[in-house]
Amino acid sequence: MFVVVGVSGGIAAYKTVQLVRLFVLAGHDVHVVPTADALRFVGTPTWESISRNPVTTSVHDDVARVRHVALGQAADLVVVAPATANTLAKMAAGLADDLLGTTLLATTAPVVVAPAMHTEMWRHPATQHNLGVLRGRGVVVVGPEDGPLTGGDSGTGRMTEPEALFAAALAAASGAAGRDLAGLRVVVSAGGTREPIDPVRFIGNRSSGAQGVAVAVAAAARGAQVALVVAHVEQRALDDAQRAGIRIVRAGTAAELGAAMDAEAEGADVVVMAAAVADYRVAAVAERKLTKDAVGERLTLELVETADILAGLARRRRAGQTIVGFAAETPGAGETLEARARRKAQRKGTDLLVANEVGWARGFERPDNAVVLVDAGGEVVGAAQGTKRAVAEALWDAVVALRGRR
Ligand code: CTP
């Protein structure tokens, strides 16, 4: 394989020397593209002797052979290790002010990034946003790991060790990347419940089910065995799911969805409640259509609270089962989405809560979504912005990380 290893300016660059060596020993043709900053950590002679190929960083070298795009075009695989916060930001923005930038724009090969930075920089919403953008484009993110960091502190931010990174990069190149849910049974709910008022009317909500379907389809693509419990999702959206081999279970009301989820959750390793469930149902559903003659000028409906399906699933979770919820929030002034998500995660007992801000012009009926992900302790463990598929991939990345932690 023609492998391009991009190196950005972090101390973990010394570990990348070993990564390059692993590729070379396995018989690959490795071309190292360090940023100018990376060369302050590990110099050109090291890269050239380990990779056995010339090393340049400038787009103005070797212009006759159009090196600034040639490397990207020739690559079968591009690995950026370490990927600093700055390099991830540049990649997300598509900046091409050095050879690594032009190479990344010119390639159609699988791209793997191995972030390395301090915990605060990793958690910063800007970095998480950039990762969401990159994941949405299919970039495979490996690590970072927990452990000691330079400067004596410790936390999330260590670059993945070369051997593990090598294996992940080869998997990405072979298209096997992301089969990280293989062997898991997953159940996802999607859509919006409808609570009948009379035989022709209902109380409903604006959920199309697209986000839940994207979560199910992404899980199937990553190797999981998936059941999708749907409430009022258009058949067009379900076609995608059925093509991916997902089993569909239909429900209408909150009570029906609750019963279906309870049954499906019994055999599931991961349960995702993406459906918009009515919080209230009509106390007494009219058997016959309500008419103006009979009702008069004012109609009062008595509503009673429905059971909280997610909280119930979390309370009854089996050992090893991961419970994921969604939260649609409209934060008030002085309130953050994160703070509301944290409270809801604790109230519902979820292992992971995916929170998004909604409004009449946000969240619904649109192809894009923006979310933050919080764990059981209310810690922000991820964020994503972009297509519903990008949000779904970030959800599964967080689930894989959480399950790995236990
Ligand atoms: N949910 C549920 N059963 C309900 C209501 C909601 O399982 N009766 C689930 C949703 O599927 C979602 C999560 O709970 O995963 C959060 O839904 P949301 O509407 O944001 O929260 P509510 O519990 O309705 O709280 P509130 O509307 O007061 O914010």
Residues whose N, C-alpha, C, O or C-beta is under 5 A from the ligand:
A	BS01	CTP	M273 A274 A275 A276 V277 A278 D279 T306 A307 D308 I309 L310 G325 F326 A327 A328
